[in-house]
Amino acid sequence: MSDFIVTPILLHYEFLDELVNEALVCSGLDIKDDEEKYKEFKMSIFFNFNQYLNDRMMLLPDNEGEELLNKVAPMIEKMNEEETIKILSDHSDLLNQSKGKFLNIIKNLKK
């Protein structure tokens, strides 16, 4: 495993924008009109979701996480959102499951 931070979901991906909007709804925050707070929230989601997704990948059985990372790395380097999302989604629906669980964590923070 590399010693570098790996961010499968890049900052400019539409997936991230959608995730941020869903996280805003889940959190009940009304900060869309405050550009600075929105940027901070987006950065927080960016870092936290990528860490969560990486952790879930590394918890896959055997060497599946490492293999998945090796498969998706070239697409990340090319900044190819469509292929990155496809690879992560095709592997046991990892991306959608991670997104759902991540948003569930945000929902439960309010309680």
N, C-alpha and C positions, 0 to 999 in steps of 0.2 A: 504494500500500500504506500502510496506517495505521501511525502511529508507536507505537501502543499494542500491548501484549502481547495476543495472541489465544490463548485457551484453548478449543479446540473441545470438549474433554472436560472437563467441570466437576467440581469436587471431590466433589459429592454423587452423581454418576452411578454407577449399578450397574456400568457398563462399567469404570470405574476400579477399583472394588472387585475385580472379577473379574481385571483386569489385575494388580493388586497381589498377589492370591493366586497367580496363575501365576508372577509374577516371584519371589515367595518360594520357590516350588518350584524354579524354574530356578537361583536363587542358592544354594539349600541353606541359607538362613538359617532359624533357628528362633527367631523373635522375636514370634510371635503372642501369647504370654502377657505380653510386656513392652509395655505400652500406649504408653509414651513412644517406644521404639524403633520400634514399629509405625507410629505417627503420623509420625515422621521419615522412615521408609522410604516411606510413602504419599505424603508431600509431595514427596519426591525423584522418585518415579515420575510423579506428577502433572506436575511441571515438566518433567522430561526427556522424557516421552512427548509432551506437547503441543509442545515445541520440535521434537522429531523429526518429528511429524506436520505441523507448519507448514513445516518445511524440505522435506519430501517434496512438500507441496502446491505450494510455490513452485518446485520443480524440474520440475513438469509442463510439457509443451511449450506454446509460444505463451503465451496469456493464460489457460490453463485453471485454473491455481492461483488467480489473482485472481478469475476467474469463480466458481470453486467456493467461495471464501471469501465472496464477495458473496451467494451462494445460501444458505450455511449460517449466516451472521451473524445473520439474524433469528431463527433457531431457537435459537442460542446465547443471544441476548438474552432470549428467552422461557424459557430454561432447559428447553427441550423435548428431553429426551434421545432419545426415540424417533425424532423427525424428524431430529435432528442425526446420529444413527447411520445412519439410512436414507440420507440425502444423501451422507454420507462413504463408505458402503458401496457405494452404487449407482454411484459414479464410479470405474470400473475396479477395484472392490473395494479401494480405497485404504486404508480403515480396517483391514481384516483383514490385508492385506499388510504394512502398517506395524506392526501389532501383532506379527505373526509375526517380522518382521525385528528389531524392538525386543527381543523376548524372546530371540531368537537372540544378540543382542549381550550380553545379560545372562548367558546360558549360557556364552558364550565368555570372559567375564571371569574365570571360575573357573580357566581353563587357564593 
